[in-house]
Amino acid sequence: MEDMNLMLCAVSAAALDICALVLIIASYRERSTGNKQWKKISANMELVEQGFTYQLGCDEILIGRHASADIRLPDISVSRYHAMLTVTDGVWTITDIGSKSGVYVNGTLVKRKRLHENDVITLGNRKLTLRKITDNKKSKKRN
């Protein structure tokens, strides 16, 4: 009887391991599919500033000095809540949300502007460039 219980325990443990493996494989496939969809939605873009890379991981990104900002720029020239980046169907847009020093795209003051690859966004003393994601391992990732 004890051998039978031991065998049932072993079979149960093996079944649990198989279930766990199936769940891991399914979640990996779902994540992979989600990543492909996000690359299409986001046009596979990122913000870069002096060797730092800011990932654009959602459809609305708050940029500012405040700790709650999605992209935090700890610089007194940047307002606490400076700008909002949004994406729709691969098109990124930046909107000034009441900053003191304004939002500049390629040197022009804007309230709201559709962005293109290699546009330079100036927020206070900070300059960020919108670019396609590269596999350059030299830059440090933030956010």
N, C-alpha and C positions, 0 to 999 in steps of 0.2 A: 504494500500500500504506500509506503514511504517513497519507493522508487517511482510509483505512478505520480505522486504529488510533485516530486522533483522534476519529472519529465514534463508535466503540465506547466510548471513554473518556467522551465526553459523554453517551451513552445510559446508561452505568453510573452516572455521577454523578447524572443525573436520576432513575434508579430508586432510588438511595440516598436522595435528597431526599424522594421520595414515601414510601418506607418510614419515614423519620424523622417525616414529617408524620403518617402514620397512627398511629405509636406515641404521638406527642404528643397527638393527639386522643383516643385510647383511654385514656391515663393521665388526661387531664382529666376524661373521663366517669366513670372509676372513682373518682377523687377526689371528684367532685361527688356520686356515689351514696353513697360512704362518709361524706361530711359530712352528708348527709340522714339516714342511718341513725344517726350519732352524735348528731345533734340530738334524734332520737326517744329513744335510749337515755338520754341525759343530761338530758332534759327541757329542753334549751337553757338551762342555768343557768350562772352564774359567781359568784365571790366578789368582793365589793367592800369596800375599806377606804380611807376618806379620799381619794377620788379615784383610787385605784389599782384596777385590775381584774386578777384572777387567773383565767385561763382554766382550766376543768376539762376537760382534754383526754384523760383516760383513766379507766378504771373504778376504780382505786385511786390515791389521792393522799395522800402523806405530807406532813404539815405540821409544821414545826419550825424550830429555829434552826440546825441543822446544814447544812453546805454541800450535802449529798446530798439534802436534802428537796426534794420537788417544788414545794412552796410554802414558800419560805424567809422566815422572819420574824426578822430580825436584832435581837432584843430579848432582853435577859437574863431577862426575866420569862417568856419562852417556853422550854419544855424543848427539848433538842436534837431529840428525837423526841416530839412532843407529842400529835398526833392523826392518825387515818387517816380520810379521806373515801372512801366507796365508793358506787357506784351500781349498781342492778339494776332493769331495766325502768322507768327514769325516776324511781326513788325514791332520793334521796341519804340516806346515813346517816353520822353522825360517831361515832367511837369514841375514847375516851381510851386511849392506849397507854402508860400509866404516867407521865404528866406529874406534876410537883411541885405546880403550881398548879391543876390540874383543867381541865375543859372545861365551859363554861356555855353553855346555849342559852336565850336569852330570860331570862337571869338565874337559871336553875335549873341546879345542878350535875348533870351526867349522866356516866354511864360509856359509854353507847351510846344514841343518839337518832336517830329518823327525822326528817329535816328537811323543812321546807316553805318555799315562797317567802317572802322577807322575814324569815326567822329570823335573829337576831343571835347569832353564835357568838363567845364571849369566850375567848381563850387568853392567859393572863397579862394584860398591859395592852392587848392588841390586840383590836379588835372588827371582825369581818368579817360582812358581810351576804350571804346567799344570795339571788340575784335572777335573774330572766329576763334573758337577754342583750338589750341594747339597742344601737342604732347610734349612741350618744352618742360623738362624736369627742373630747370634752373630757377624758375620763379617760385616764390613762396605763395601758398594758397591761404586765403583768408575767407571766412564765412563759408 
